[in-house]
Amino acid sequence: MQIYTELILGKTDPGLKEPEKKYDIGRATSDAALAEKLGFDGIVATDTKDDPFMLMTLAAEATETIALATSVAIAFPRAPSVTAQTAWSLQKLSRGRFTLGLGSQVKAHIVRRFGLDFSPMGTWMRDYVGAVRAIWDCWQNGADLNYVSDRYKLNLMVPLFNPGPMDFDAPPIHIAAVNPIMCRIAGEVGDGLRPHPMCTPRYIKEVMLPAAEEGQARTGRSGTKIETAMKPLVATAATEEVLERRIADVRARVAFYASTPAYRRCFDIWGLGDLADHLSTLSRNQKWDEMPGLVDDEMLNTFAVVGSYEDVAAKLVERFSGVLDQVGFSIEVDNEEDAATLTSMVREVQAG
């Protein structure tokens, strides 16, 4: 199993409260070089506080062999031609090491954060990926650009804006998914599937992969390898005292996701639908402090990997071996001892 790290080393998961650190984008090159030195298979960047394509550009310049990916870039606010051009440039800059990971976001963000009209996400993503690939085909193979779908009609490509072919294949496209519809779309048009952190191995095997295989069958791609890549929720630390704080943060995160309708299926499969409804009511009423206490230890360990530095790598392997091709994980690296610890973890996951 390959192991990826999110830019950035030297901090915990950005969604967790402890410790509270702001990332200095000026460290991206040194952190990327460190990830390569520590033996990671790849580096990913998320579309949160910094532009993931900018982070990947910095990482590409600082490294030579490590794989690079957006995990994920939000697709729809960026026109397909914009994403196609950015990914094309990154693939050339990295000399063939880049994977374009795309996500849809939820309706509230599409409408209220990005100011776009809402459309059904699955068909929109299918159209979007088709548009990006049509543009790449035009550039790489000289095909006429004439892409027509429900959402896009693209037929203009003048020489000034055509970069022409490159010496590398077009980047693979991974699609973030939770529900079966988007999993089917990933099977139809994607090279990889990126489950949400709330997707347990059981959910991936029983719901997501069958849906992706159905999508492959629809488009005559049965038997084509679909990679699975995921960054699970992890609570780990070098000491019991710090681990307890990390567990509290992860417990709160599980409660938050359980309250979110978009992730309901992940909890239904475990018979936790009623609890999800209750948590949703609490969140609507802004009763955030009451929510983590409803996530007992059994539920916590169902949705998160919890362990010390000594055993967390083995737990990752036990949970995800045979389910994921790529797992995202890291710890803070502030000194040589941390670096040695993380190198050992990386090797253990890779060997698992």
C-alpha positions as CSV (number, residue, x, y, z in Angstrom):
1,M,0.0,0.0,0.0
2,Q,1.4,3.4,-0.9
3,I,1.4,6.2,1.6
4,Y,0.9,9.8,0.9
5,T,1.3,12.9,3.0
6,E,-0.7,16.1,2.8
7,L,1.3,19.2,2.4
8,I,1.9,20.0,5.1
9,L,4.4,18.3,7.4
10,G,5.0,20.0,10.7
11,K,1.3,20.3,11.6
12,T,-1.7,18.1,12.4
13,D,-4.8,17.7,10.4
14,P,-6.0,21.2,9.6
15,G,-9.5,20.4,10.8
16,L,-8.4,19.5,14.3
17,K,-8.1,22.0,17.1
18,E,-4.9,20.9,18.7
19,P,-2.4,22.2,18.2
20,E,-3.6,25.3,16.5
21,K,-1.1,26.3,13.9
22,K,-1.2,28.4,10.7
23,Y,0.7,27.0,7.8
24,D,3.3,29.2,6.2
25,I,3.1,28.6,2.4
26,G,6.7,29.6,2.2
27,R,7.5,26.2,3.7
28,A,5.9,24.3,0.9
29,T,9.2,23.6,-1.0
30,S,11.1,22.5,2.1
31,D,8.2,20.4,3.3
32,A,7.9,18.7,-0.1
33,A,11.6,18.0,-0.2
34,L,11.4,16.5,3.3
35,A,8.4,14.3,2.4
36,E,10.5,12.9,-0.5
37,K,13.5,12.4,1.8
38,L,11.4,10.5,4.3
39,G,10.3,8.0,1.7
40,F,6.6,8.9,1.1
41,D,5.2,7.7,-2.2
42,G,3.3,11.0,-2.8
43,I,2.2,14.4,-1.7
44,V,-1.3,15.7,-1.9
45,A,-2.7,19.2,-1.4
46,T,-6.3,20.1,-0.4
47,D,-8.4,23.0,-1.7
48,T,-8.9,24.7,1.7
49,K,-6.9,27.7,2.8
50,D,-4.3,27.7,0.0
51,D,-4.7,27.0,-3.7
52,P,-3.8,23.3,-4.2
53,F,-2.4,23.9,-7.7
54,M,0.0,26.5,-6.3
55,L,1.1,24.1,-3.6
56,M,1.7,21.4,-6.2
57,T,3.7,23.8,-8.3
58,L,6.0,24.5,-5.4
59,A,6.2,20.8,-4.6
60,A,7.0,19.9,-8.2
61,E,9.9,22.4,-8.2
62,A,11.3,21.0,-5.0
63,T,11.2,17.3,-5.7
64,E,12.3,14.8,-8.4
65,T,10.5,11.5,-8.0
66,I,7.6,11.7,-5.6
67,A,4.0,11.6,-7.0
68,L,1.9,14.7,-6.7
69,A,-1.9,15.1,-6.6
70,T,-4.7,17.5,-5.7
71,S,-6.8,15.8,-3.0
72,V,-9.0,17.5,-4.0
73,A,-9.4,20.6,-6.1
74,I,-13.0,21.8,-6.3
75,A,-14.0,21.4,-9.9
76,F,-17.1,23.5,-10.7
77,P,-15.9,27.0,-9.8
78,R,-13.0,26.5,-12.2
79,A,-14.0,26.3,-15.9
80,P,-12.9,23.0,-17.5
81,S,-10.5,24.9,-19.8
82,V,-8.9,26.5,-16.8
83,T,-8.4,23.2,-14.9
84,A,-7.2,21.5,-18.1
85,Q,-4.5,24.1,-18.6
86,T,-3.4,24.1,-15.0
87,A,-3.1,20.4,-14.8
88,W,-1.4,20.2,-18.2
89,S,1.3,22.7,-17.0
90,L,1.7,20.8,-13.7
91,Q,2.2,17.5,-15.6
92,K,4.9,19.1,-17.7
93,L,6.6,20.7,-14.7
94,S,6.6,17.5,-12.7
95,R,7.6,15.4,-15.6
96,G,4.6,13.2,-15.5
97,R,4.1,12.9,-11.7
98,F,0.8,14.7,-11.3
99,T,-2.7,13.4,-10.7
100,L,-5.7,15.6,-10.9
101,G,-8.0,14.9,-8.0
102,L,-11.4,16.6,-8.4
103,G,-14.3,17.1,-5.9
104,S,-17.8,18.5,-6.3
105,Q,-18.4,20.2,-2.9
106,V,-22.0,20.3,-1.5
107,K,-24.9,22.5,-2.7
108,A,-24.5,25.2,0.0
109,H,-20.9,25.9,-1.1
110,I,-21.7,25.8,-4.8
111,V,-24.5,28.3,-4.4
112,R,-23.5,30.5,-1.4
113,R,-19.7,30.4,-1.5
114,F,-19.0,30.2,-5.3
115,G,-22.2,31.9,-6.5
116,L,-23.0,29.3,-9.1
117,D,-26.4,27.8,-10.1
118,F,-26.8,24.3,-8.8
119,S,-27.1,21.3,-11.0
120,P,-27.2,17.6,-10.2
121,M,-23.6,16.8,-9.1
122,G,-23.1,13.5,-10.8
123,T,-24.0,14.5,-14.3
124,W,-22.2,17.8,-13.9
125,M,-19.0,15.9,-12.9
126,R,-19.4,13.5,-15.9
127,D,-19.7,16.5,-18.2
128,Y,-16.8,18.3,-16.5
129,V,-14.3,15.4,-16.8
130,G,-15.4,14.8,-20.4
131,A,-14.7,18.5,-21.2
132,V,-11.2,18.4,-19.6
133,R,-10.3,15.2,-21.5
134,A,-11.6,16.6,-24.8
135,I,-9.4,19.7,-24.4
136,W,-6.4,17.4,-23.6
137,D,-7.1,15.3,-26.6
138,C,-7.1,18.4,-28.7
139,W,-3.7,19.4,-27.4
140,Q,-2.0,16.0,-27.3
141,N,-3.4,14.4,-30.4
142,G,-4.6,17.2,-32.6
143,A,-8.3,16.3,-32.4
144,D,-10.8,18.9,-33.2
145,L,-12.4,20.4,-30.1
146,N,-16.1,19.7,-30.4
147,Y,-17.3,18.7,-26.9
148,V,-21.1,18.9,-26.4
149,S,-22.8,17.9,-23.2
150,D,-25.8,19.1,-21.1
151,R,-23.5,21.6,-19.3
152,Y,-20.7,22.5,-21.8
153,K,-20.4,23.2,-25.5
154,L,-16.7,23.7,-26.3
155,N,-15.6,24.1,-29.9
156,L,-13.0,27.0,-29.9
157,M,-9.3,26.3,-29.7
158,V,-7.0,28.7,-31.6
159,P,-3.2,28.1,-31.9
160,L,-2.4,30.9,-29.5
161,F,-4.0,29.0,-26.6
162,N,-3.0,25.5,-27.6
163,P,0.2,24.4,-25.8
164,G,0.5,21.4,-28.1
165,P,1.6,17.8,-27.2
166,M,3.9,17.0,-24.3
167,D,6.2,14.1,-23.6
168,F,4.1,12.7,-20.9
169,D,0.6,11.1,-20.7
170,A,-2.3,13.3,-19.7
171,P,-2.7,13.3,-15.9
172,P,-4.9,10.6,-14.3
173,I,-8.2,12.0,-12.9
174,H,-9.4,10.9,-9.5
175,I,-12.9,11.8,-8.3
176,A,-13.9,12.3,-4.7
177,A,-17.1,10.5,-3.7
178,V,-19.3,9.4,-0.9
179,N,-22.6,8.3,-2.4
180,P,-23.2,5.7,-5.1
181,I,-24.1,8.2,-7.8
182,M,-20.6,9.9,-7.7
183,C,-19.0,6.5,-7.4
184,R,-20.7,5.4,-10.6
185,I,-19.4,8.5,-12.3
186,A,-15.9,7.7,-11.1
187,G,-16.3,4.3,-12.6
188,E,-17.6,5.8,-15.9
189,V,-14.9,8.5,-16.5
190,G,-12.3,8.4,-13.7
191,D,-9.0,6.8,-13.1
192,G,-9.4,6.8,-9.3
193,L,-11.9,7.1,-6.5
194,R,-11.2,9.2,-3.4
195,P,-13.5,8.2,-0.5
196,H,-14.3,10.7,2.2
197,P,-12.7,10.1,5.6
198,M,-16.0,8.9,6.9
199,C,-16.1,6.0,4.4
200,T,-15.1,2.9,6.4
201,P,-13.6,-0.2,4.7
202,R,-16.9,-1.9,4.9
203,Y,-18.7,1.0,3.2
204,I,-16.0,1.2,0.5
205,K,-16.3,-2.5,-0.2
206,E,-20.1,-2.9,0.0
207,V,-21.3,0.4,-1.5
208,M,-18.6,2.4,-3.3
209,L,-16.6,-0.2,-5.2
210,P,-19.7,-2.0,-6.5
211,A,-21.1,1.3,-7.7
212,A,-17.8,2.2,-9.4
213,E,-17.9,-1.2,-11.1
214,E,-21.4,-0.5,-12.3
215,G,-20.2,2.7,-13.8
216,Q,-17.3,0.9,-15.6
217,A,-19.8,-1.6,-17.1
218,R,-21.9,1.3,-18.4
219,T,-19.0,2.7,-20.4
220,G,-17.3,-0.6,-21.4
221,R,-14.5,-0.1,-18.9
222,S,-15.0,-3.3,-16.9
223,G,-11.7,-4.6,-15.7
224,T,-10.0,-1.2,-15.8
225,K,-8.1,-0.6,-12.6
226,I,-9.7,2.1,-10.5
227,E,-7.3,3.3,-7.8
228,T,-8.6,4.1,-4.3
229,A,-7.0,6.8,-2.3
230,M,-8.1,8.1,1.0
231,K,-6.9,10.1,4.0
232,P,-8.7,8.5,7.0
233,L,-9.3,10.2,10.3
234,V,-6.4,9.4,12.7
235,A,-5.8,10.2,16.3
236,T,-2.2,9.5,17.3
237,A,0.5,11.0,19.5
238,A,3.7,10.2,21.2
239,T,2.2,10.5,24.7
240,E,-1.0,9.5,26.4
241,E,-1.7,13.0,27.4
242,V,-1.5,14.4,23.9
243,L,-3.3,11.4,22.5
244,E,-6.3,12.0,24.7
245,R,-6.6,15.6,23.3
246,R,-6.4,14.3,19.7
247,I,-9.1,11.7,20.5
248,A,-11.4,14.4,21.8
249,D,-10.9,16.4,18.6
250,V,-11.5,13.4,16.3
251,R,-14.6,12.5,18.4
252,A,-15.9,16.0,17.7
253,R,-15.2,15.6,14.0
254,V,-17.0,12.3,13.7
255,A,-20.0,13.9,15.4
256,F,-19.9,16.8,13.0
257,Y,-19.8,14.5,9.9
258,A,-22.6,12.4,11.3
259,S,-24.7,15.5,11.6
260,T,-24.2,16.3,7.9
261,P,-26.8,14.9,5.5
262,A,-24.3,14.4,2.7
263,Y,-22.6,11.7,4.7
264,R,-25.7,10.0,6.1
265,R,-25.2,6.7,4.1
266,C,-21.8,6.2,5.8
267,F,-23.6,6.0,9.1
268,D,-26.7,4.1,8.0
269,I,-24.7,1.1,7.1
270,W,-23.7,0.8,10.7
271,G,-27.3,1.3,12.1
272,L,-26.5,4.8,13.2
273,G,-29.1,6.6,11.3
274,D,-31.2,7.6,14.3
275,L,-28.1,9.0,16.0
276,A,-27.2,10.9,12.9
277,D,-30.7,12.5,12.9
278,H,-30.3,13.5,16.5
279,L,-26.8,15.0,15.9
280,S,-28.2,16.9,12.9
281,T,-30.9,18.4,15.1
282,L,-28.3,19.5,17.6
283,S,-26.1,21.0,14.9
284,R,-29.0,23.0,13.5
285,N,-29.6,24.3,17.0
286,Q,-25.9,25.2,17.4
287,K,-25.5,22.8,20.3
288,W,-22.0,21.8,19.3
289,D,-20.8,21.1,22.8
290,E,-23.4,18.3,23.3
291,M,-22.4,16.4,20.1
292,P,-19.0,14.8,20.8
293,G,-20.3,13.0,24.0
294,L,-22.7,11.0,21.8
295,V,-19.9,9.4,19.9
296,D,-18.9,6.5,22.1
297,D,-15.7,4.5,21.8
298,E,-17.1,1.9,19.6
299,M,-18.4,4.5,17.1
300,L,-15.1,6.4,17.4
301,N,-13.0,3.3,16.5
302,T,-15.4,2.5,13.7
303,F,-14.7,5.7,11.9
304,A,-11.2,6.6,13.0
305,V,-7.8,5.0,13.5
306,V,-6.7,5.5,17.1
307,G,-3.3,4.6,18.4
308,S,0.1,5.6,19.7
309,Y,3.1,6.2,17.5
310,E,4.2,2.7,18.2
311,D,1.1,0.9,16.8
312,V,-0.7,3.4,14.5
313,A,1.0,2.2,11.3
314,A,0.1,-1.4,12.0
315,K,-3.5,-0.3,12.6
316,L,-3.6,1.5,9.3
317,V,-2.3,-1.6,7.5
318,E,-4.8,-3.8,9.3
319,R,-7.7,-1.6,8.4
320,F,-7.0,-0.6,4.8
321,S,-4.8,-3.3,3.3
322,G,-6.7,-4.7,0.3
323,V,-9.1,-1.8,0.4
324,L,-6.9,1.2,-0.5
325,D,-4.1,1.6,-3.0
326,Q,-3.0,4.8,-1.3
327,V,-3.5,5.9,2.3
328,G,-2.9,9.4,3.5
329,F,-1.1,9.8,6.9
330,S,1.6,11.8,8.6
331,I,2.7,13.1,12.0
332,E,4.2,16.4,13.0
333,V,7.9,16.6,12.2
334,D,9.7,19.2,14.3
335,N,13.1,17.5,14.8
336,E,15.3,14.6,13.7
337,E,13.6,12.2,16.2
338,D,10.2,12.9,14.7
339,A,11.7,12.4,11.2
340,A,13.1,9.0,12.2
341,T,9.8,8.0,13.7
342,L,7.8,9.0,10.7
343,T,10.2,7.2,8.3
344,S,9.7,4.0,10.3
345,M,5.9,4.4,10.0
346,V,6.1,5.1,6.3
347,R,8.1,1.9,5.7
348,E,5.7,-0.2,7.8
349,V,2.7,1.0,5.9
350,Q,4.5,0.4,2.5
351,A,5.4,-3.1,3.6
352,G,1.9,-3.9,4.8
